[in-house]
Amino acid sequence: MPELKARRERPRAPVDEASPTARVPAAVYAVPAVSALGGLLFGYDTGIISGALLHLREDLGLTSREQEIVVSVILLGAMAGALVSGRLAVRHGRRKVVIAVAMVFALGAAAAAAAPSGGQ
């Protein structure tokens, strides 16, 4: 099978790092793209929270100060989750942490789906 035979590498010419024609690693584009996507999704979540506040205010009778506390706690929880998940990923590996977070998310979604409608 010719696909399994090792291919000989062609010798590459040395690349001057300061040269404008030097090849840029893909990570230089991937890291900012993923960061921008994360920021976009975090902003989207903040918009979802503001939409949910209308219902929380009516259903729970929250004052303006209590609404501020709800939003602050949610954002603080997101920051704490990012810090904890980073340390867990270093200790246990990213794959295990992503699987665990996906399971928690699935359980939360199932609990939200099974929640009573509140009599409406």
N, C-alpha and C positions, 0 to 999 in steps of 0.2 A: 504494500500500500504506500504510494508515494506521499500521502498526507502525513503519515506517521514518521517519516524520515526527518531527521533534524536538518534544518536549513542552515546553510552557512551565512553568517552575518557579513554583509558588505562593510568594508572599512569606511568609517565616516570621517569626514574632514572636521578638524577642530572648529568650533563655533566661537566667535568672539562675543562675549556676553554683552558688551557695550554696543554692538552693532545693531542698527535698526532692523535688520533682516533676521535677527536671532529668533528662534522659535519660542513662543510663549507657552508655558505649560497650561494644560486644560484647567487645572485647579485654580488658576488665576481668574478664570471666568466662572467656574462652578461655585466657588465659595461665595462671592458676592451675589450670585443669582439665588442661591439657597437662602442666604441671609435676607435678601429682599423679599423672597417668598414668605419667609417666616414673619417678617414685619407686616406684610400685607395680610396674612392670616390672623395675626394678633390684632390688627386694626379691625378686621372683619368681626372677630369675636367681641371686641369692645362695642361695635355697632349692634350686635345681637343682644348684648347685655342692656344697652340703652332701650332697645325695643321691649325687652322682657320687664324692664322697670315699670312700664306703664301698668302691666298686669299685676306685678308684685305690689305696687302702691295701692291698687284697688282691692286686691284679695287680702292682703295682710294689713292694710291701713298704715302704711309706713309714712313717717314724716320725711321732710326733705333731708334732714340730718341722717336718718336711718337709711335712706336710699344711698347717700354718700358712703356710708359705712359698708353697705352691701357691695358696692362697686369696688371700694378700696380692698376689701377682704378678698374678693375674687382676683384682683390684679396681684395682690401680695401672695396669694396661693399659687398663681402662675409663676411668679419669680422664685418662690421656694421650691416648687416642683422642678424648675429648670436646674437649680443648684443641686438638689438631691439626686435627680436622675443622672446628672453628669458624674457625680461621685459613684453612683451605683453602676453606671456603665463602665467606669474604670475598674471597679472591683469585680463585677460579675460578667462583664462583656455586654456589648450593645445588643446582640441578638436576644439574649435572655431578658434584658430590660425592655426592649421593644415588645416582646411577646407578653410580658407581664402587664405593661401599660395597655396593650390592646385588649387583654382579658378584662382589666378594670373598666376600660371604656365600654366594652360589650356588656358587662354586668350593669353598668350605670344606664346604658341605653335600654336594656331590658327592664330595669326598675322604673325608668321614666315611662316606658310604654305600658307597664302594668299598673301604674299609679291611677287611683280613682280620679274621676273628672271633677270632683268637688260638687256634685249635685247639679250641674248645669246641663 
